[in-house]
Amino acid sequence: MQGSSHGDDASTRTDSHTAQCGPCATKQTAALLHTDATPPSPLHTAVYHGNVYQVSALLDQWVDVREVIVGGQTPLHTAVRLCAAHPDERLAIIDELLQHKADISTKDDVGNNVLHYAASEQAQVLRRILERTPQGPVRDEALRAQNRTGCTPLVLAVQAGNIGAVQLLAPPPHSAVGVADLQGATALHHAAELTPYDDATEAGVSLEIAELLLRNTDIDVAACTHNGDTALHFAASRGGAALVKLLVEKSPGTTTSAEAKNGDGHTPLDLAKLSDARATLSNEQLRFAGFPGHTANRYAVITALEAP
């Protein structure tokens, strides 16, 4: 991203959580269970295989529900990560583990608790955990917990474009909307980063998530990354016209206006114009083939930023 060191490596900044979720989760969890360093416990093995009855029987025998394997994974971590496969059985296992006081705030070796894993792609699991966990310090700690890259469950939900999870995590009073990652970026910055460059047809997720975040009155629209970028800088550099208009509307005065400069001395308007120049050259070079929206999107962004 022009003028933002945070945005430049957005595509490569995937944290350990994201790398361990999705299609590879089952294979990676299996590798943890079968390592020679820590033999799999009966409880972890039963959770891995989705054996509800065996899990229930072991827990009734007072097996330690918080025991960990290599990677710092508890049985609840394993159940959440594998819930996409055979969800009914593993949701039942999650219920059993929570009834036996499994701790949702426990972090694994990359700093993720179970809410981090559920937030990225499993809103149903996230909802179940939150419904089964009473309000209190443990729940609040888990909601605001940061992993080794400084990401909260809310930020991972935003990065994944998981609208259902954002709906669960964004509302006050215990939301982590203001918690910044190691780059200084908040959930709103990450929402702006979801905006595809100059593609208005694909901007809906970014805009919808930003709208959800902005309903929380605790959010600071003027929050800056360590490079001085606001969410408006991010949105402007990507040609996100609808999101730029929303952020300008929500900006409390001049601090997040088109004149606010980041650490490189660039305003959001500067970034929009610089990116527009690059897009125009690219379009001319390609004779506008395949890029019909560039000029229109950039013009809309610049117009919104130049408006009084």
N, C-alpha and C positions, 0 to 999 in steps of 0.2 A: 504494500500500500504506500502510495506516495506520501511522504512526510510522516510515516508511522513505522517505527521499528517493530512494533507489535504486530502489525498487519502483514509485514513483508514475509514472515515465515508462517503465516496462518495455516497453510496446507501441510506443513511439516511439523507443526507444533503439537501433533496428536499426543496426548499423554498416555501413560501406561494403562490407564483404565480403558481408554478407547481401543487400544491395541489388543486388549484381552477380552473385549466383548464381541458380540456378533457370532458369525459362523464358527469361529475358532474357539469359542468358550468351552465347548464340550471337550475338545481334544486337549486343550491346555489344562483344564481341570483334571482330566484323566492322567495327564503327565504328573501333576502334583500328587495325585493319590497313589501313584505307583513308583514314586522315587524311593531309592534305597536309603536315602538319608533319614526319612521319617516314614516308617511303614504306615499305611492307611489304618485308621481306627475303625472299629465296627460301625460307629455312628456316621463317620464321613462316607464310608462305603455304602451304607444303606441310603443315605441322602443322595449320593451320586447315582445309584441305580433306581431312585424313585420309589423305594420300598416303604410305603407309609406305615404298614403294620410293624415292620421291624424297627423303624425309627421310634414309633410310639412305645414299643416294648422296651427298647434300650433306655429311653427317657424315663420310663416308669421304674427302671432299675437304678436311677440316679446317676446315669452316665453324665460326665461333664459336658454340658451344652456349649461351653466356651472353648473347648480344646481346639488347638490350631495345628495345621500341617505346614509344610514348607510353603513360603509365600505369605504366611500369616493368615491364611484363610480359615475361618471358622465354619462349622456346618451350615450356618445361615448364609454365609458368603456363597458356599457351594450351591445351596438350594436356589438362591436368587439368580446366580449366573447361569444355571442350567434350566431355568423355569420355562424358557421358550420351547424346550423339548418336553413334551408331556406336562403341560402347565397344570392340569387338574391335580395330578399326584403331587407335584412340587408345591403348589399353593397350599395343599393340605399339610405338607411337611413344614412349610413356613409357619402355618398356624400352630402346629405342634411345638416347634422350636420357640416361638414367641410365648406360647402358654407356659413354657418351662424357663422363661426369663432369659432367653437369648438377648444379647446386648446389641442393639442396632448401631451403637456408636463405635464399636470396636473397629479399628483400622487394620488393614493388611499391610504388607511390606511396602506397597506403593502409596499408602496413605488413604486408600479408599475404604469407606464403610459400605454397608449394603445399599444405602440410599444412592451412593454414587453409581453403583452398577445398575440399579433399577431405573434411575433417572434417564439414562441415555436411550433406552429403547423399550422399556417395559412399564408403561404407565399403570397397567393393571396390577402388576406386582407392587409398584410403589404405593398405589392406593391401598392395597391390602395391608402393607406394613404400617402405613400411617393410621389406618383404621384400628389396627390391633395394638398400637402403641399409645399409651395414655400421654396426655399433655404433661410436661415437666422438664426438668433439666436434661435428662438423657436424650429425649426427643429433640429439644432445642439444640443441644450440642451436635447431634447427628445432622440436623438440617444445615447448620452453619459450618460444618467441618470442612477443612481444606486438605486436599491431597498434596502430594509432593510437588506438584506444579502450581499449587495455590487454588485449584479449582474446587468449588463447592458442588454439591449435587445439582443445584439450580443451573450453574454454568454448564455442566455437562449435558443437562437437558436442553439448554439453549443451543449448544454446539451441535447436538444431534438433530435439532429441529423437531424435538418431541413436544408438540403443543400440549398434549394431554398431561405430561409431566410438569410442564411449566405452569399449567393451570393449578396444579396441586401445590407447587413449591413457591410461587410468586406472592400469594396474598399475605398481608400482615396478620398477626404481629410478629411472627417468628421467622419471617423470610430473610434470605441472605442476599437481597437485591443490592445492598451496598458493599458487599465483601469483594475486594479486588484480588485478582490472581497475582502471580509473581511479576507480571508485566505491568501491573497496575490497572488492568482492565476489569470492569464490572460485567454483570450479565447483560447490560444494555449495550456495551461495546461489542460483546460477542453476538448479540442479535443483529447489530449493524453489519458485522462481518459475514453474516449469512447472505447478505444481499449479493446476488450474482452480478458481475460486472456488466452494466448496460443491458440488462435483460429484464424488462418490465414484466414479462409474462411469468417469470419465476421468482418474483419478489414477494409473493404473498405470505410465505412462511415467516420471513424476516419481519414484515410489517405486523403480522398478527401477534408474534411473540413480543415485539416491542410494545404493542398496545396493551398486552397483558401485564407486562412489567410496569408500564407507566400508570396503571391503575393503583399501584401501591404508592401511597403518598410519601413513603419514606425514601423513595428513589431520588438520587441526585443526578439530574440530567446534565449538570455541569461537571461531573466527575471526570478527571483526566488520568490518562495512563502516565507512566513514568516519562514518556516522551512529550507529554502535554496534549495528547489527542483526546478530544471528546468523542462521544458517539457520533456527533454531527460530522466531525472530520472523517470518520470511517465511512459513513453513509454517503457523504458528498464525493469522496474519491472513487466510490464504486458506481456512481450514477443512480443511486436509489432515490428517485424523485419523490415517491410517496412517503418514504421514511424521512427524508429531509424535511418535507413540509410538516410532518408530524412533530419532529424534534424542534423545529423552529417555533411551532405553535406552543410547545410545552416549555420552551426555554424561559427561565425567569429573569429576563433582562439581557444585558449585553454580554454576560460571561460566556454564553454558549452561542452567541450570534455569529454571523458570517465573518466578523472581524477578529474573533478570538484566535490567537496565534499559538501553534504548538511549539515544541522544542526546536524544530527546524525553521521556525519563522513563518510557517505556512498557515493560512486561514482555511476554513472549509471552502470558501469561494475560490481561493488559489488552487486548491486540489481539484475542484470540479473543473476549472478552466484548463489546468495543466492536463488533466486526463482527457478533456474534450479535445485538446489539440492533438494528443496522441491518437485518439479514436478517429479523428478526421483524417489524419495522415494514413492511418491503417485502412480506412474506408476507401480513400482515393486510390491507395495502392492496390486494393482488392476490387476496385470499381464497385464498392458498396455491396458486393456479393455476400449474402449471408449475414449481413449486419444492418438490417433496416432500422433498428431502434436506436443506434448509437446517438445520432445527432439530436433526435427528438428527446431522448431521455436526458441528455446532458443539458439541453436547452431548458428543460423543465426544472432541473436542479439549480442551474445558474439563476433562472428567474426567481425561484423561491428564495434563494440566498440574497439576491439583490433587492428583494421587496423590502420596503421600510417596515 
